[in-house]
Amino acid sequence: MERTEKRNLIIISVVLLLVAAISFFWISGIASTEDSFPKTYASLEDKKTTVTELMGVSAASATAISLLPGDAGTPIAEQLADLSGYFMFILGAICLEKWMVTITGMAAFRIIIPIACLLLILALWYASETWREVGVKLILFALMMFAIIPVSGIVTEKIDASYQSSVQQTIEDTKNDTKKINDTVGKERDENVVEKLFDKVKGGVSGTLDKFENTLSRITEAIAVLIVTSCVIPVAVMAFFIWLIKLLTGVSITIPNVRVSKLIGRKNKGVL
């Protein structure tokens, strides 16, 4: 190996070591903090607040409808109460997205990129084309993995903005309708008296039920939008990046298919 060539290898190796060190000690710290993604975290926090408010008004309205005389409001109250499972699912997805922002940043810049730099150094000194390809692929994979949540946040931000006013209006209307029922009924529990009280209210019991049927429809629509923005779009962005990673690097990301029969057979062999 000529002296000039060896000197170039040393310089490139030092640069790669510096990149690995900067990625490990500096960039990983920045990429794994909430302050580095103010818009993403603010959007997720706003969405979390909206889901919590919708969950609260759904539960409150279900309780209020149960105060109406007769059983006419029971189906609506039950459907509103059943929506809590969807809200918990959406909240879980939002919390997972917030967690993924910090975890992917840590994994990408503290683990994957430093390892990739070391592989590139070994590829230089041992003239290994395989190690060079693996190192480049790891860097691309780390960057794309890190970009999944911020990119999905940009996509969902416009959808959330277009529906935010409608969702807030639904929350306010539901709060007002629930308050009217509670104010009208008060502490009275006699159905005959309650029915007489609602006869004095505009629309009566049937008019009140119609309002809450509309409320149920609007809350269901809001849930559908939240599921799309919180679950479907992030998964779609992830699928797109996985396809892009495979296209650029040739790396196929699949879930291993382990058959239970094989595991049982191995276990039995171990026992014997």
C-alpha positions as CSV (number, residue, x, y, z in Angstrom):
1,M,0.0,0.0,0.0
2,E,1.5,3.3,-1.0
3,R,2.1,6.0,1.6
4,T,-0.4,8.5,-0.1
5,E,-3.1,5.8,-0.3
6,K,-2.5,4.8,3.4
7,R,-2.7,8.5,4.4
8,N,-6.0,8.9,2.6
9,L,-7.4,5.8,4.3
10,I,-6.3,7.2,7.7
11,I,-7.9,10.6,7.0
12,I,-11.2,9.0,5.8
13,S,-11.2,6.7,8.8
14,V,-10.7,9.6,11.2
15,V,-13.6,11.5,9.5
16,L,-15.8,8.5,9.9
17,L,-14.8,8.1,13.5
18,L,-15.7,11.8,14.1
19,V,-19.0,11.2,12.4
20,A,-19.7,8.3,14.6
21,A,-18.7,10.2,17.7
22,I,-20.8,13.3,16.8
23,S,-23.7,11.0,16.1
24,F,-23.3,9.1,19.3
25,F,-22.6,11.9,21.8
26,W,-24.3,15.0,20.2
27,I,-26.9,14.3,17.5
28,S,-28.5,11.4,19.4
29,G,-29.1,13.7,22.4
30,I,-30.8,16.3,20.2
31,A,-32.8,13.7,18.2
32,S,-34.2,12.1,21.4
33,T,-35.6,15.2,23.1
34,E,-39.0,16.8,22.8
35,D,-37.6,20.3,22.3
36,S,-36.2,19.2,18.9
37,F,-39.7,18.5,17.5
38,P,-41.9,21.2,18.9
39,K,-44.5,21.1,16.1
40,T,-44.7,17.3,16.2
41,Y,-45.1,17.1,20.0
42,A,-47.5,20.1,20.0
43,S,-49.7,18.4,17.3
44,L,-49.7,15.1,19.2
45,E,-50.5,16.9,22.5
46,D,-53.4,18.8,20.9
47,K,-54.7,15.6,19.5
48,K,-54.5,14.0,22.9
49,T,-56.4,16.9,24.5
50,T,-59.1,16.6,21.8
51,V,-59.5,12.8,22.4
52,T,-59.7,13.4,26.2
53,E,-62.3,16.1,25.8
54,L,-64.4,13.9,23.4
55,M,-64.1,11.0,25.9
56,G,-65.3,13.2,28.7
57,V,-68.3,14.7,26.8
58,S,-69.3,11.2,25.6
59,A,-69.3,9.8,29.1
60,A,-71.1,12.9,30.5
61,S,-73.8,12.9,27.7
62,A,-74.4,9.1,28.2
63,T,-75.0,9.8,31.9
64,A,-77.3,12.7,31.1
65,I,-79.4,10.8,28.6
66,S,-79.9,8.0,31.2
67,L,-81.8,10.7,33.2
68,L,-84.4,11.1,30.6
69,P,-87.8,9.5,31.3
70,G,-88.5,6.1,29.8
71,D,-86.1,3.9,27.9
72,A,-86.0,5.8,24.7
73,G,-82.5,7.2,25.4
74,T,-81.0,4.0,26.5
75,P,-79.7,2.8,23.1
76,I,-78.0,6.2,22.5
77,A,-76.5,6.2,26.0
78,E,-75.1,2.7,25.5
79,Q,-73.6,3.6,22.2
80,L,-72.0,6.7,23.6
81,A,-70.6,4.7,26.5
82,D,-69.2,2.1,24.1
83,L,-67.1,4.7,22.3
84,S,-64.7,4.8,25.3
85,G,-62.9,1.7,23.9
86,Y,-62.1,3.6,20.6
87,F,-60.9,6.6,22.6
88,M,-58.5,4.5,24.6
89,F,-57.2,2.9,21.4
90,I,-56.5,6.3,19.9
91,L,-54.8,7.6,23.1
92,G,-52.6,4.5,23.0
93,A,-51.6,5.2,19.4
94,I,-50.8,8.9,20.2
95,C,-48.7,7.9,23.2
96,L,-46.8,5.4,21.0
97,E,-46.1,8.0,18.4
98,K,-44.7,10.3,21.1
99,W,-42.5,7.5,22.4
100,M,-41.4,6.5,18.9
101,V,-40.0,10.0,18.2
102,T,-37.5,9.8,21.0
103,I,-36.7,6.1,20.6
104,T,-36.1,6.1,16.9
105,G,-33.8,9.1,17.3
106,M,-31.8,7.4,20.0
107,A,-31.6,4.1,18.0
108,A,-30.7,5.8,14.7
109,F,-27.9,8.1,15.9
110,R,-26.6,6.3,19.0
111,I,-26.6,2.8,17.7
112,I,-27.1,2.2,14.0
113,I,-25.1,5.1,12.5
114,P,-22.0,4.6,14.7
115,I,-22.0,0.9,13.8
116,A,-22.4,1.8,10.1
117,C,-19.4,4.1,10.4
118,L,-17.3,1.4,11.9
119,L,-18.3,-1.0,9.1
120,L,-17.3,1.6,6.5
121,I,-13.9,1.9,8.2
122,L,-13.4,-1.8,8.1
123,A,-14.5,-1.9,4.5
124,L,-11.8,0.7,3.6
125,W,-9.0,-1.1,5.3
126,Y,-10.0,-4.6,4.2
127,A,-11.3,-3.6,0.8
128,S,-14.6,-5.3,1.6
129,E,-17.4,-4.4,-0.8
130,T,-19.9,-6.3,1.4
131,W,-19.1,-4.3,4.5
132,R,-19.3,-1.0,2.5
133,E,-22.7,-1.9,1.2
134,V,-24.0,-2.9,4.6
135,G,-22.7,0.3,6.2
136,V,-24.3,2.5,3.5
137,K,-27.6,0.6,3.9
138,L,-27.6,1.0,7.7
139,I,-27.1,4.7,7.4
140,L,-30.0,5.0,4.9
141,F,-32.2,2.8,7.1
142,A,-31.4,4.9,10.2
143,L,-32.3,8.1,8.6
144,M,-35.6,6.8,7.1
145,M,-36.6,5.2,10.4
146,F,-36.0,8.5,12.2
147,A,-38.1,10.4,9.7
148,I,-41.3,8.2,9.9
149,I,-43.1,10.0,12.7
150,P,-42.2,13.6,11.7
151,V,-43.2,13.0,8.1
152,S,-46.5,11.4,9.2
153,G,-47.1,14.4,11.5
154,I,-46.7,16.8,8.6
155,V,-49.3,14.8,6.6
156,T,-51.8,14.6,9.4
157,E,-51.4,18.2,10.4
158,K,-53.5,19.5,7.5
159,I,-56.2,16.9,8.0
160,D,-56.4,17.8,11.7
161,A,-56.6,21.5,10.9
162,S,-59.5,21.0,8.5
163,Y,-61.5,19.0,11.1
164,Q,-60.4,20.8,14.3
165,S,-63.1,23.5,14.2
166,S,-65.8,20.9,13.6
167,V,-64.6,18.7,16.4
168,Q,-64.5,21.6,18.8
169,Q,-68.0,22.7,17.8
170,T,-69.2,19.1,18.5
171,I,-67.6,19.2,22.0
172,E,-69.1,22.6,22.8
173,D,-72.6,21.6,21.6
174,T,-72.5,18.3,23.5
175,K,-71.4,20.1,26.7
176,N,-74.3,22.6,26.3
177,D,-76.9,19.9,25.6
178,T,-75.7,17.8,28.6
179,K,-75.8,20.9,30.8
180,K,-79.4,21.6,29.8
181,I,-80.5,18.1,30.8
182,N,-78.7,18.3,34.1
183,D,-80.2,21.7,34.8
184,T,-83.7,20.6,33.8
185,V,-83.7,17.4,35.8
186,G,-81.7,18.6,38.8
187,K,-82.0,16.1,41.6
188,E,-85.5,15.0,40.6
189,R,-85.8,11.3,40.0
190,D,-89.5,10.8,39.6
191,E,-90.1,10.0,35.9
192,N,-93.5,11.7,35.7
193,V,-92.1,14.9,37.2
194,V,-89.1,14.8,34.9
195,E,-91.3,14.3,31.8
196,K,-93.4,17.3,32.8
197,L,-90.3,19.3,33.2
198,F,-89.1,18.4,29.7
199,D,-92.5,19.2,28.2
200,K,-91.7,22.8,29.0
201,V,-88.3,22.6,27.2
202,K,-88.2,23.3,23.5
203,G,-88.6,20.1,21.6
204,G,-89.3,18.0,24.7
205,V,-87.8,14.6,25.3
206,S,-87.9,13.6,21.6
207,G,-86.2,16.8,20.5
208,T,-83.5,16.2,23.1
209,L,-82.9,12.7,21.8
210,D,-82.7,13.9,18.2
211,K,-79.9,16.3,19.3
212,F,-78.0,13.5,20.9
213,E,-78.5,11.2,17.9
214,N,-76.8,14.0,15.9
215,T,-74.1,14.3,18.6
216,L,-73.5,10.5,18.4
217,S,-73.1,10.7,14.6
218,R,-70.7,13.7,14.9
219,I,-68.5,12.0,17.6
220,T,-68.4,8.8,15.5
221,E,-67.2,10.9,12.5
222,A,-64.5,12.6,14.7
223,I,-63.4,9.1,15.9
224,A,-63.0,8.0,12.3
225,V,-60.9,11.0,11.5
226,L,-58.7,10.5,14.6
227,I,-58.2,6.8,13.8
228,V,-57.0,7.8,10.3
229,T,-54.7,10.6,11.5
230,S,-53.4,8.7,14.5
231,C,-53.1,5.1,13.2
232,V,-53.7,4.7,9.5
233,I,-51.4,7.5,8.2
234,P,-48.4,6.7,10.4
235,V,-48.7,3.0,9.4
236,A,-49.0,4.0,5.7
237,V,-45.9,6.3,6.0
238,M,-44.0,3.4,7.7
239,A,-45.0,1.0,4.9
240,F,-43.9,3.6,2.3
241,F,-40.5,4.0,4.0
242,I,-40.0,0.2,4.3
243,W,-40.7,-0.1,0.6
244,L,-38.3,2.8,-0.1
245,I,-35.6,1.2,2.1
246,K,-36.0,-2.1,0.2
247,L,-35.9,-0.2,-3.1
248,L,-32.7,1.8,-2.3
249,T,-30.8,-0.8,-0.2
250,G,-32.2,-4.1,-1.2
251,V,-33.0,-4.8,2.5
252,S,-36.2,-6.7,3.0
253,I,-37.9,-6.1,6.3
254,T,-40.2,-9.0,7.2
255,I,-41.6,-10.6,10.3
256,P,-40.2,-14.2,10.7
257,N,-42.8,-16.9,10.4
258,V,-42.3,-19.3,13.2
259,R,-44.5,-22.3,13.3
260,V,-45.8,-23.6,16.6
261,S,-45.3,-27.2,15.5
262,K,-41.6,-26.6,15.0
263,L,-41.3,-25.0,18.4
264,I,-43.1,-27.9,20.0
265,G,-40.9,-30.4,18.1
266,R,-37.7,-28.7,19.3
267,K,-39.0,-28.6,22.9
268,N,-39.9,-32.3,22.8
269,K,-36.4,-33.1,21.4
270,G,-34.9,-31.1,24.2
271,V,-36.9,-33.0,26.8
272,L,-35.9,-36.4,25.3
